[in-house]
């Protein structure tokens, strides 16, 4: 890579997918991991669709959330997209004014479990998700462990897990009979 290519602005280095977002208000920046596009919540789903359809990002490699507590707005949602055909990655960041966002499972069905994990660990609801339920924690658990206000020592450390495990093992016994 030449010095000119290494110092090129992000917009020049990635005009292919920036052009796909011309209809949406967005902000483009560079992080050590690559380009980051920030969009508003109202245009998040449409921007993700444009990146998939018009820019060729055929894979959503992760969906995660960052808790900025006690700052408001509290949550920032991150989607990382990959284009195998163009060997490009881009991260789409959206600040959530509340605790919900549109699902992207209609665009990338593989995002199902990543969105469920965000719901389970952070409490962010994905509107339109086909099966939004707990993934890692027991159903009766009322807390979200990756939120910043969650105590480091945990909450009711073993009681809920023991109840859940007992019910799970009982269902195995019933199924075997």
GIPEHU-V49081 format. One record per pair of residues at least 4 apart in sequence whose C-alpha atoms are under 8 Angstrom apart, sorted by the first residue. I is the first residue (numbers start at 1). J is the second residue. Records with the same first field share a line. If there is no record, write none. Layout:
I: J / J
This chain:
1: 5 / 6
2: 6
3: 7
4: 8
5: 13
8: 12 / 13
9: 13
10: 14 / 28 / 29 / 30 / 35
11: 15 / 18 / 28
14: 18
15: 19
16: 20 / 55
17: 21 / 51 / 54 / 55
18: 22
20: 50 / 51 / 54 / 55
21: 25 / 26 / 47 / 50 / 51
24: 39 / 43 / 47
25: 39 / 40 / 43
26: 37 / 38 / 39 / 40
27: 37 / 38 / 39
28: 35 / 36 / 37 / 38
29: 35 / 36 / 37
30: 34 / 35 / 36
31: 35 / 36
34: 89 / 90 / 91
35: 89 / 90 / 91
36: 90 / 91 / 92 / 93
37: 90 / 91 / 92 / 93
38: 92 / 93 / 94
39: 43 / 44 / 47 / 92 / 93 / 94 / 95
40: 44 / 94 / 95
41: 94 / 95 / 96 / 101
43: 47
44: 48 / 94 / 102
45: 49 / 102 / 103 / 104
46: 50
47: 51
48: 52 / 104
49: 53 / 107
50: 54 / 55
51: 55 / 56 / 57
52: 56 / 57 / 58 / 107
53: 57
56: 83 / 85 / 86
57: 81 / 82 / 83 / 84 / 88
58: 81 / 82 / 83 / 84 / 108
59: 81 / 82 / 83 / 108
60: 79 / 80 / 81 / 82 / 108 / 110 / 111
61: 79 / 80 / 81 / 82 / 111
62: 78 / 79 / 80 / 81 / 111 / 114
63: 77 / 78 / 79 / 80 / 111 / 114 / 115 / 118
64: 77 / 78 / 79 / 114 / 115 / 118
65: 75 / 76 / 77 / 78 / 118 / 122
66: 75 / 76 / 77 / 78
67: 74 / 75 / 76 / 122 / 146 / 147 / 148
68: 72 / 73 / 74 / 75 / 76 / 148
69: 74 / 75 / 147 / 148 / 149
70: 74
72: 97
73: 95 / 96 / 97 / 98
74: 96 / 97 / 98
75: 95 / 96 / 97 / 98 / 99
76: 93 / 94 / 95 / 96
77: 93 / 94 / 95 / 96
78: 91 / 92 / 93 / 94
79: 91 / 92 / 93
80: 89 / 90 / 91 / 92
81: 89 / 90 / 91 / 92
82: 87 / 88 / 89 / 90
83: 87 / 88 / 89
84: 88
96: 100 / 101
99: 123 / 124 / 125
100: 124 / 125 / 126 / 127
101: 124 / 125 / 126 / 127
102: 126 / 127 / 128 / 129
103: 115 / 126 / 127 / 128 / 129
104: 108 / 109 / 111 / 129
105: 109 / 110 / 111 / 112 / 129 / 130
110: 114
111: 115
112: 116 / 129 / 131
113: 117 / 135
114: 118
115: 119 / 126 / 132
116: 120 / 132 / 133 / 134 / 135
117: 121 / 134 / 135 / 136
118: 122 / 123 / 124
119: 123 / 124 / 125 / 126 / 132 / 133 / 134
120: 124 / 133 / 134 / 135 / 136 / 137 / 144
121: 144 / 145 / 146 / 147
122: 144 / 145 / 146 / 147
123: 144
125: 132
126: 132
133: 139
134: 138 / 139
137: 141
138: 160 / 161 / 164
140: 160
141: 160
143: 150
144: 150
145: 150 / 154
146: 150
150: 154
151: 155
153: 157
156: 160
157: 161
158: 162
159: 163
160: 164
161: 165
162: 166
163: 167
164: 168
165: 169
166: 170
167: 171
168: 172
169: 173
170: 174
171: 175
172: 176
173: 177
